[in-house]
Each structure stands twice: as C-alpha cells, then as structure tokens.
Amino acid sequence: MRAYLSYFIKGMAIGIANAIPGVSGGTIAFVLGIYEKLTYSISSLPMSLIKLRWKDVAESLKILIPVFLGAIISIFLFLNIISFLFANYPIPTKIFFVGLVLGSFPFVTKTVEKYDLKIFLSFFLGAFIMAIFVYFDINEPEINKTIGESTYSDFSVVYGIKLFFCGIAAAIAMVIPGISGSLLLLILGEYENISYFVSNITSNFNYIYPLIFLGVGIVIGIFAISKLITILIQKYRGIVFGFVLGILIVSFLSLWPNITFLSVPMLAATVLSMCLGFLVAIVMEKI
C-alpha cells in the first residue's frame, strides 16, 4: 500500500508539472526517481497484453495506475490554483520549482554509476541543447486568446484531429526530460483552450469531447516515445542519463526569474518558496 501511495503522490507532482508551461513532467519524474520504471512500464505493457503475460501486465499496472491517476487528479484539482499562482505570484512559484530541481541533484547524480568521456560528452550535449532553449527564451510565445464558448462552438472533427496531433506532440515532450508538454501546447496555440476545457468541464460536460481527442493523442504519443527511450536506456544507460543530467542542470535556468527589484516581503517569500521546493525534493526521494 505504501508503494501505491508513493506512486500516486509522485504522479500528482508530475501532473502539476505538466500543467505548467516551461516545467517538464519528464524532469520531475526523473528527479523523483521513477523515470526509468515509468517509461519501462509504459513501453512493456502493450507487448505483455499481446502475449498474454498477465504477471508482467500486473507489474506494469502497479506503477501506471497510481501514477496516471495521481497525474489526472492533480491536473483537474490544481490547474486553477496553478494558474492563479503564476498570474499573481510568478516569482515565488517559479523559484519553488528551482528549489525542487536543486534539491534533487544529490539523488540524480547517483543515477550514473561511472563517469567517462562518453558520459561527459553526452552531459555537455544535453546541457548545450537545453541552453539553446533558455537562450532563445521560448517560454513566452504568442498564445491563442480564443477560448471558452467561442472555441467550443466551432468544435468539429477537424479541430479534434488537430487536438489529437497536438496530444501526440505534447506527450513526446512530456516524456523527454527538459521539454515541457504544456509549453509545446502553448506554442501550438491550444494551451489556454485546453486549460479552459479542463477548468470548466464540471459546468459544461460537453468539454469532454475535445479532451477525448487530446487524450487519445497523448496516450499514443506516450507509448510510442517510451518504447524508444526504454531501448536507449537498455543499450546506452550511462550516456542517456548523462544527457538527461545535462538537461536537468541547465533547465532550472529557464525557470529562474528576475529578482533584482523585489520588495523585502516578496524576497522573503521567494526564499521560503525555494526552501520549500528543496525540502519537497528531499521528502519525495524518501517516499
């Protein structure tokens, strides 16, 4: 039962991260220590079902059900809260995730057992690629302002197909550490629409239809990319994790806000927020 609760809580953290543009759910899964188990469980499930290996199916579902349940619940419960925090307290909110990443460093560095030239080269490649994203500041694209009833009134199969492919693209970004699935949806012009659908589904259940198209795309994308990542980890484990470490170390730079002109109360709140994120990372490692 403790293991199920642990996966559920970590799934909630991954869900919250995936709801925030600029924060990578794959990175959070990595720093919480379940990235490899999660991608392996996802990639092995289809073949286990095809070959009727029920024991392997059960082992995969022991991880996938609590993680995905936690992620879905957290997205529906906290999306409005997260949007409120980012709109009204953007600096402490971003700093919280900086603390979360920094607090995970001692654990993350243990994932690479032996450092050699190949590991260092993959580390610098990952850091370089992430630095390009930070340098070009892709966290502030133009977003689609047409949300709510006007968007849904134009809903059609064509729009659903667009959401389907957006889901595939976002899922690939969600699984790869350092790349934000919600940020990609923002770039594609659908993040605000989807946020509205999720936030208002209880008042208008018709919003479930565009979310179904999106959800199917996400599921297909996750299974496809997880299989590839699992193969790479099995054959080139050290190189893959070296690459991810490079991404992780640079990724917090994209979250670091300008704190030069903060008032004393806001500066204190920011420091406390970073400490809280650091503490959460340590606690999550122990769960």
Secondary structure, DSSP 8 states (H G I E B T S, - for coil): -HHHHHHHHHHHHHHHHHTSTT--HHHHHHHTT-HHHHHHHHHHHHHHHHTT-HHHHHHHHHHHHHHHHHHHHHHHHHHHHHHHHHHH-HHHHHHHHHHHHHHHHHHHGGG-S---HHHHHHHHHHHHHHHHHHHTTTTS-------THHHHHT--HHHHHHHHHHHHHHHHHHHSTT--HHHHHHHTT-HHHHHHHHHTTTT-GGGHHHHHHHHHHHHHHHHHHHHHHHHHHHHHHHHHHHHHHHHHHHHHHHH----TT--HHHHHHHHHHHHHHHHHHHHHHH-
